[in-house]
Amino acid sequence: MPPSGMESSTPPVGTVRTGGSSERDDALLGAVGRAVEVTGAHAGSVFLVSRDRRSLVLSAVSGTPPSLLGGWQRIPVNSAIPVAVAYRSGRTVHLAGADETMRRFPQLAMALPYAFGSASVPVKAGDAVFGAMAVVWAAGPEREGLSKVQRRRLRATADRLGASLAELHARGALGEGDTGAAAPMMAPARPAPAVRVGLFDWDLDNGTLVADDELCAIFGIAPAEFDGRAATLAAKIDDAGLPGLRSAARTAVEEGHVLAHALHLRDGGEHRTVELWGRVPDAPDGRQARPHLVGAVLDAGTGMAAVEAIERLADGFFALAPDGRVTYANHGLERLLRVRQDELLGRRPWDVLPWLADPAYEDRYRATMVSQQPVSFLARRPPDQWLVFSLHPGSHGMTGWAARVRGPLPAGAEPGTPVAEEAALGTTSPRTPRLGTLYRVLQLGSALTEAVTSHEVCDVVDEQLLPALGGQRMALYLVTEGRLHLLSQRGYRTGFLDRFEGSPLRAGLPVSDALISGAPLFIESRQEFARAYPGIHASESGSWAFLPLIASSRPVGACVLGFDEARRFPGDDRDLLTALGGVIAHALQRARLYDAEFAVAHGLQDALLPHRLPALSDVRVTGRYLPGTRGMDIGGDWYDVIPTRDGVALIVGDVEGHNVAAAAVMGQLRSAVRAFASAGQRPGDVISSTNRLLVDLDPGPLASCCYVRLDPGSGVARVVLAGHCPPLLRRPGGHTEALDLPCGPLLGVTEAANYPESDVHFLPGSILALYTDGLVERRGSDVATGIDRLRTTLAHARAASLEELADRLLRDARRSPNRTDDIALLLSEYAPAPAH
């Protein structure tokens, strides 16, 4: 039954797609996309209650297409399904994995027998319950469900959606209709961040060109400085390509066809390739128009090189949208399936090829999408050719690979039979996987897009490339001012590579020869190495591949792969390694830019934090900030100490997100808190005013905060919490506790939030620790455990000063190599001067 009061307060909510409220649609799509983002899930959905309040109707989804949800698009309110339970109870239903799902919701587990975890929360505002929101993630040993912070953010997202729907309902703008006839909305997938598109309108007669800001950015020109002349952009194009561009543009205008042209742009001393697409617009009213083109310039980053590399491979590669439609197929797949690319694109494979119409194949696809786990299976192409398909899922679809079965078929093989790729491909040695498992090209490319620093690129190459090739040694070199510098190595004995450090690019070294020629160098045996390089002592390897890493026609570095045994490098293997060298080169070039900008980003973060804390007569204070150890993103954690008329204010806060926008909001909040505190407002009013400011930044991020105003004369502190971790108080005798105080909601959720004040009495010698959740969160344990761990450390730490104590509390965090969150810590000691 619905909770008490729902019958009278819950408005009837329709999910009409035609004639409904565009504001409501925007709210639903924005909320479901944000829910997926803040939880790290791969799919999310919003269900709204029907007009008769008997059903929950799927209204918006992100990640998982409605076609995969089958009969789950309409769920009875009284059913034993997690979203219905969340709606009825008003509580979060968190299922960490398949085992917990089977134990608590066997009906759901039987209908969707896949490995996934889920969390469902109600969408409400006050007593009005509008529906429920759910997210789904891939369950596995490395993920034990959502953390408390992620669940808190999911609930905050649902609450924000509920507040928006309530406001729309109050204005009569929510919309009502027949929920059964409405199709659920799909949140648009975010494009790859590396792809940029700039738009233009080019008058060929007078040479004027209208360009948007993105096109100016692609050409490296500040939008405010662009003078509207095509010649200004032409100055950025390689001179050799200008005549061909002008000729192609004139021909396109004269013959009325689409212009497609590759441009080579000069970017400092480097070159990069972009694509220009244009067409002749229709003349108004049939009059002769001035010759001009409208179109776009596409900067796909390393994507173009990756596609070209895949097109050179013999095996089949393809990409599927979340609903199963083919969005890309290389020529290898066209030959393998004996079907043209244009017949596949935009359609599901089992709709095009009758021999793939067996429901077992579609079920493999559904299992891969829901569980986000890769799967390989057999298929038989008439009359008797067996193929192996491998599907690898992602947040916006999946990548597929197909090849002929070369090994013996498993006993009792049938279409759809799961199979290990190595067995199907006839791999004979577990130490040397066949290079034909070429889907790893895409895996490597995908992993490299997430590698931020140069050393992360090295880790990806080590973890992805060496196992795929069966190699035992790897060395990555950078080229700086014409000399080789070792960036990373795996498998070589200590000191072996020292003699090559700083070597100039000269003939006589295999790495230099590969870089000078621009072509990979393959040496298949020790004897061949001795003949080619008699003066160089070979390592313990039996064969080598020296790959030049060239990006934008310039040498970035080199990758050396070593294999224990002598091995052949047939033509297909050489083509593959050549393609991989290009992918690694672009990733390494991008990573070097990140490395260079790393110091700049954290310099900005440091500028937003207080450089020096005030010296106080009766209170000693010290603060610390640690950025995350992965990537160059800056965060939104901050601390501050503000002398006021009534004492001293101590603040620690955390803005969600790890980017420049989060740091900018942090700077605004820090300034706002200083202004409100300096004006003499009460602590609760300071936080309420700051909350209203953050709400006014709509759509702004959420933030948490702990605000303490300490009166040094009396030792009484007034504490306000806004969705933040509890402060820790160490008494003079060493007893330490996490203060159990009332806590208000996160900043930025609702303008009408209430933030209660609590009084805490300090004794001389007491130490107060304020911190952000990055200090207490660890993978595999909840925040409460982390807080208790910090409490224990604070209680037993022996330090001669407050500075030393702060360093001891951060010792473990400093040693963590993969800490994704930043940390702020503020320690204060109440030390009043003795009375005379």
Order of alpha helices (4+ residues) and beta strands (2+ residues): alpha-alpha-beta-beta-alpha-beta-alpha-beta-alpha-alpha-beta-beta-alpha-beta-beta-beta-alpha-alpha-alpha-beta-beta-beta-alpha-beta-beta-alpha-alpha-alpha-alpha-beta-beta-beta-alpha-alpha-alpha-alpha-beta-beta-alpha-beta-alpha-beta-beta-alpha-beta-beta-beta-alpha-alpha-beta-beta-beta-beta-beta-beta-alpha-alpha-alpha-beta
